Amino acid sequence: MRIAFLPLIIWILAACSAASPSPDIDQGALPNPSANSDGVRVSASHTVVSTENPRHPAAGAGTMSTHSTATATPPIRPSPTFAPDSWKSLPVIPEVEERASEIYRRGLELGRNPRAFSKVGDCGASVSWFLGPLDLGPRHFALGGHEYLVPLIDSFQGSFGRPSMAAGSGFSAATVLSPVWADPGQCLAGETPLACEYRLQNPSFALIILGTNDRWRLEAFEDQLRQILDTTIEMGIVPMIGTKGDNFEGDETINRTVAALALEYRIPLWNFWRSIQDLPGRGLEPDGVHLTWGPLQFDDSAAMSTAWTMRNLTALQALDVVWRSVTQQAPANGYPGPP
């Protein structure tokens, strides 16, 4: 039986090898953004505290043990009408609801670091592929006509190139929640990768980009993603969840679930899938799973025809819109608006 599963394990762990990553990043040179991480503990439970809302009935009640007496901002469980394919027309860049600001304010009360974010995902969230060069200085990326992103990049220095305890090759929603996959060198005994990452990084924001490796247990994905969202929101961390570029599972269940939960929880959705539909090959390698690779060169037309360059650009745009919204900043000058 173990022999039968060996090819599958090898395929998952090598999932990022179909294209060329960006140049290696010297992790020792990266700054540490976790200025406020002392004493932060992550509750093992993901229970919620009910709140009254005339449009979105709340579900459940509970508390989280922290050093703060801040009022909890819970997940909300409405039942929105959601046509199966309607997620495809949702904007790439999220439309931010007040719910995100409520979560952010609670996080500040709990001592979250407003200048830090975490990545939760598979190898597609690794620093060699995703946003990492932004911590190495302007020589390692080109914004082109997107200079409005400079304040965001300056504010979150140290988060872009920091390896996440909740992201890695083969990671899925299940592994993020399993202590077996936690780094024993940095995580506490019995701690999940998600809890470990949030304890160490103490972020105000989390980019949650899972799904490709969840095709093997589709029936469990929704419940596991709910657990991730519940924990994130309970901690006062604003989740921004993203759709994936592939349809590895064959019926688009993952992206449909991701979009439906974003609407249900009223949290920002980064609809990455839509951003690559007009690219050559719809942004995918011939295997239909891996994204076409390109560098963080937003002034290069060839790079902008690749999915990885588009992934990095739209992730920054989405995070910028969420960050400016919850911190009550004016929209960026020069931003072209949601695709």
N, C-alpha and C positions, 0 to 999 in steps of 0.2 A: 504493500500500500504506500509506504514512504517513497519507494522508487517511482510509483505512478505519479506522485505529486511533485517530484523533483523538477521536471521541466516547467511546471507552472510557477514554482517558487523562483526559479532562475529568470523566467520571463518577467515577473513582477519586479524583481530587484534590479533588472537591467532596463527598466522601462524608459529611462531617460537617455539611453545610449544611441537612439536612432538618429540623432542630429548632433551638431557640434555645439557644446556649451560655450559661454563666454570665457575669456581667459581666467585662469585660477586666481582666487582672491586670497591675499594674505590676511587671515583672520586676526593675527596678532596685532595688526595695524588699525583695527577698527575700534571706534570709541564705544563706550558702554553707556546706554541711555537709561539704565535702571537706577536712576538716582533716588527713587523713593521706595525701593523694594524691601527695606528692612521690616521685618515683622509681619509681612503679608502671608496669610494662610488661606489655602483654598479648601472650601468645604467639600467633603466627599459626596454629599447629597446634592441633588439638583431639584429639590422641591421648590415651590414657588409661593409667593405671598399674594393673595388676591387683592385686586384693586377695582374700584368701581368705574365703569366706562359705559355710557349708554349705547355705544355702537358695537363694542367688543366685550362680551361677557367674559369675566375672568374665571380661572379655574384653579382650585387648590389653594393651600395656605402653608406657610412654613417660614423658618428663619435661617439665617446663616450666621455662624459664629465668626465675628470680626472684632477688632478693637474699636469700632465705630458704632454709634447709635443711629446712623443715618437710616432714613426710611427706605425700605426695600422697593425696588422697581422691577416688578416681576414680568415674566413672559405672559402673553395674553393669548387665549385660545379661541378665536372666533372661527367661523366656518364660511369663508368668502366663496362666492361663486367663481369658479375657475375652469374655463374651457380647456380641454387637453392641450391644444396647441397655442393657446393665447400667450404663453411665456415667450414665444419666438418674436413677438412684436413689442415686448417690453424694452424700454430704452437701455442702451449700454451703460450709461451713467445714471446712477440712481436718483430718484426723486425722494428727497429726505423728509421724513415725517417728524413731527414733534417727539414721537416715541424715542428716537435716537438721542435727542437732547436730554430727555428725562434720564435715560441710562447713563449718559455722559456726566450729568450733574451728580447722580448718585455715586458714580465712580470717583469723582473728585472728593466727595465727602468721605469716601472710604480710603482715600490716599493714593489713588491710581496716578500714574505718571502721565500727564497730558502730552508729553513729548515722546511717547513710546507706543509702538504697535507690535503685535505678534502675528506670525504667519502660522496657519494651521492647514496642513495639506500633505500631498505626496511629494515626489521628487520635483514636481513642477513648482514647488515653493522653495526650492533650495537656492542658496545665495549665488551659485554659479549660473543659474538660469533666470532667476526672478529678482530684479531690483538691486542685487548686490553691488554692482559698480557705482551706484549713487553714493555710497559711503567712501569712495576712493578719490573723489574730486573730479572737477570738470574735464580733465584730460581723458577720463574713462567713459564719458557719455556725451551726447550732443542733444540739446533740447530743441534745436531748430526754432520754429515759431511758437514754442510752448514755454516761453520764459516765465509765464504766469505761475509755473510750477516751482520756481525757485524758493519762495517762502515755505512751501511744504517740505521741500528737500532739506532746507536749512533747519527747520523745526524738528525733523525726525531723524537727524543724523545719528547713526548708531543702530537704528532699527533695520535699515535696508540690507546691510551686509551681515547681520548677526544670525548665526545658525539657530534655528528654532528647535526646541525640544519636542515640538508637536508637528514636525514636518520631516519627511525623509522618504527614501526609496521604499516602495511597497506599502506606504502608509494608506490607511483607509479610515473611515469613521470608526470602525471597530478597533483598529490598532491605537488610535488616538486615545481611546477610553480604556486601554488595557495596560496594566502595570508591567506586563511581560515585555512591552516594547519601550519602556522608559530607560533612559540612559543611567546606568547604575553609578556612574561617576559624578553625576550632577543632581540626580533625583533622589528623593527620600524613599525609604522602604515602603512598598505598597502604593506609591504615588503613580498616577497615570501620566503619560506624556503631556496631556492637556493641563492637568493641575500643576505639573512641574514647570511647564513653560510660563504659565500665568504667575506662579510664585516667583520665579527668577526674573521675569521681565517686567511684571507689574504694569501692564499696558493699559491705556485708555481705549485702544481700538484693536480689533482682531480681524485679519483677512482670512476668511475660511473658504478654502478652495479644495474640495474633496470630490470624489465620485468615480474616477476612472477605475480604481482598484476595488470599488464596491460592487462591481458587476457580479462578483462571485457570491454575494449574499444580498441580493436586491431586496429580499423580504425584510431584512433587518435595517436597511439604510435609513428609512424615515425616522424610526424610533431612536436610532443612534445619533442622527443629526439633531433631533429634538434635545437629547441629553446634552450635546455640545452647546447648543444655543441656550438652553436653560442655565447651564453652569456659567457660560460667558455673561449672560445678562444679569444673573444673580450677583456676579462679581463686580458689576458696574462697568463692564467692558462693552463697548459698542461693537456688535458684530456686523461685518459686511461680507455677505456670502456671494460667491460667484458661480456662474454656470461654467461648464467645461466645454472644450471645443469638439470633443469626439462624441460618437454614439456607440461606444464599445459594447454596451449592453444590448443594442439592437432596436430598442423601442423608445428611446429617449426618456425612460423612466426617471433617471437621475436628475436631469435638468428640470423636468416637470415638477419633481418633488422639491428641489431647491427653490424654484420660483414660487411654488405654492406656499412653502413655509415662510419665505421672505414676506409675502403678502399677509399671511396669517399673523406673524409676529410683528408686522409693521416695522421691519428693519431694512436697511439698505441692501438692494440687490444690484450686483455688478454683472450685467448680462454679457459676459465675454463672448459667448457663443455667437451672438448677433454681429459682433464687431469683425469677425473673420469670414463671414459668409460670402463676401465679394472678392476675397483674396484668391489667388491661383490655388486650385485644389481645395478650396474652402479652408485654407490654412493648415491642411493636414498632409503628412508624408503619405507615400503610397500604401502604407499599412493601415491607413484610416484611423490611427490612434494618436500617433505622435505629431506634435506641432512642428511646422517648418521653422527652422531657426534663423534668427537675425539678431544683430547687436542692438544696444541701446543708442541708436543713431537715428533720432527722429527727423533729421534733416536729409536723410538718404532715402531716395525713392525706392531703391532696390530693397533696403532693409524694411521699409514701410509696407512692402508687399509680402512680408513674412508674418506668421502668427505670433512668434515670440516677441518681435518688436511691438506688434500691436497689443499683445498681452501686457507688456510693461508700460506702454503709454496709457492704455485705458485704465489699468489698475491705479496709476498715479492720478489720472483725472478723477476717477471715482473716489479715491481717498481724499483728494483735495476738496471735492464738493461736500463730502460728509464732514470733514474737519472744519471747513469754513462755516458750514451750517450750524453745527453744535457749539462752536465757539463764537457764534454771532458775528462773523466777519462778512464783509461785503463780498459778493462774487468776484472771482479773479478777473482783472482787466485782460482782454484778449482771448478769454476762453470761448471757443466756438459754440458751446452749448452741446447738449446731449445728442449723440448720433441717432 
